[in-house]
Amino acid sequence: MPWLIALALLVVPIAEIYVIIQVGQVIGGWPTVGLLLVESALGAWIVKREGRRAWNALQTALQTGKMPGRELTDGALVLIGGTLLLTPGFLTDILGFFFVLPFTRPLARRAVTSYFSRRAARLTPTTLNPFIPGATPPPRNDDVIQGEVIDPEK
């Protein structure tokens, strides 16, 4: 995982610069800067609105005693999407809008939930957890070791 993050930190800025240059060659330098500023302002407005919705949904779930899994995931997606939207570049903005917009966020939520479910299944050994349906109990070791308890106080 650390090497993936390092690779992303190297590749994403280079890809962003390339895309910005290509867009700038097509529509011009100042229109490109203007487009990036408009995207950031629109993204900030959407993040504010969707963040408020996610916060209200989380509060409602907590007050009603409902498990807030969906609401926490939505809040995390809005936070990550907002960070991506405030980062200058077209590629990060596309991913940020995907995480933040209310009609694409359920797709992102499903992908995130699926990823973490698979990861948790890999990290949790089913042979040691009897609460997982279909889990096999750990192998028993019936070896008895004979010994004598010595009390150091005597």
C-alpha positions in Angstrom: 0.0 0.0 0.0 2.8 2.6 0.7 4.3 2.0 -2.7 0.9 2.7 -4.3 0.6 6.0 -2.4 4.1 7.0 -3.4 3.3 6.1 -7.1 0.1 8.1 -6.9 2.0 11.1 -5.5 4.3 11.0 -8.5 2.0 10.1 -11.3 -1.1 12.2 -10.4 0.7 15.6 -10.5 2.4 14.7 -13.8 -1.0 13.6 -15.3 -2.7 16.8 -14.0 0.0 19.0 -15.5 -0.3 17.2 -18.8 -4.1 17.5 -18.9 -3.9 21.2 -18.0 -1.4 21.9 -20.7 -3.6 20.0 -23.3 -6.7 22.0 -22.3 -4.7 25.2 -22.3 -3.6 24.5 -25.9 -7.2 24.0 -27.0 -9.0 26.8 -25.2 -6.1 29.1 -24.1 -4.2 29.8 -20.9 -6.5 32.3 -19.2 -9.7 30.4 -20.0 -8.1 27.3 -18.5 -7.2 29.1 -15.3 -10.7 30.5 -15.2 -12.2 27.0 -15.7 -10.1 25.7 -12.9 -11.2 28.5 -10.6 -14.9 28.0 -11.5 -14.6 24.2 -10.9 -13.0 24.9 -7.5 -15.7 27.4 -6.5 -18.5 25.1 -7.7 -16.9 22.2 -5.9 -16.6 24.2 -2.6 -20.3 25.2 -2.8 -21.4 21.6 -3.5 -19.2 20.3 -0.7 -20.7 22.8 1.7 -24.2 21.8 0.8 -23.6 18.0 0.7 -21.4 18.1 3.8 -24.3 19.8 5.7 -26.7 17.1 4.4 -24.3 14.3 5.5 -23.9 15.9 8.9 -27.7 16.2 9.4 -28.2 12.6 8.3 -25.5 11.4 10.7 -27.1 13.3 13.6 -30.5 12.0 12.7 -29.2 8.4 12.6 -27.5 8.8 16.0 -30.6 10.4 17.6 -32.8 7.5 16.4 -30.4 4.9 17.5 -29.7 3.6 14.0 -26.3 2.3 13.1 -24.8 5.2 11.0 -22.7 3.2 8.6 -24.1 4.7 5.4 -24.0 8.2 6.9 -20.4 7.9 8.0 -19.4 6.6 4.6 -21.1 9.5 2.9 -19.4 12.0 5.2 -16.0 10.4 4.4 -16.7 10.6 0.7 -17.7 14.2 0.9 -14.6 15.0 2.8 -12.3 13.2 0.4 -14.2 14.6 -2.6 -13.9 18.1 -1.2 -10.2 17.7 -0.8 -9.9 16.5 -4.4 -12.1 19.4 -5.7 -9.9 22.0 -4.0 -6.8 20.4 -5.5 -6.1 22.2 -8.8 -6.5 19.9 -11.8 -9.1 18.4 -14.0 -8.5 14.7 -13.1 -8.8 15.2 -9.4 -11.9 17.4 -10.0 -13.6 14.6 -11.9 -13.0 12.1 -9.1 -14.0 14.7 -6.5 -17.3 15.4 -8.2 -17.9 11.7 -8.4 -17.5 11.4 -4.6 -19.5 14.5 -3.8 -22.5 14.7 -6.2 -25.6 13.1 -4.7 -26.4 11.0 -7.8 -22.9 9.5 -8.1 -22.1 9.1 -4.4 -24.1 5.9 -4.0 -21.9 4.3 -6.7 -18.8 5.4 -4.9 -20.3 4.3 -1.5 -20.9 0.8 -3.0 -17.3 0.6 -4.3 -15.8 1.8 -1.0 -18.0 -0.6 1.1 -17.2 -3.5 -1.2 -13.4 -2.7 -1.0 -13.4 -2.5 2.8 -15.6 -5.7 3.1 -13.2 -7.7 1.0 -10.2 -6.2 2.9 -11.8 -7.0 6.3 -12.5 -10.6 5.2 -8.9 -11.0 4.2 -7.6 -9.6 7.5 -10.0 -11.5 9.7 -9.1 -15.2 10.0 -12.4 -17.1 9.9 -10.9 -20.0 11.7 -10.4 -17.9 14.8 -13.7 -16.1 14.8 -16.7 -18.3 15.7 -19.1 -15.5 15.1 -18.7 -15.6 11.3 -21.3 -17.9 9.7 -19.7 -21.1 8.4 -16.4 -20.5 10.3 -14.6 -23.6 11.5 -13.5 -23.7 15.1 -9.7 -23.5 15.7 -8.0 -26.9 15.9 -7.8 -28.2 19.4 -4.6 -29.1 21.0 -5.4 -31.8 23.6 -1.8 -32.1 24.7 -1.5 -32.0 28.5 1.6 -30.7 30.0 2.4 -32.1 33.5 3.8 -29.6 35.9 4.0 -28.4 39.5 2.9 -25.0 40.7 5.5 -23.5 43.0 4.4 -20.7 45.3 7.3 -18.4 45.8 5.9 -17.1 49.1 6.3 -20.4 50.9 
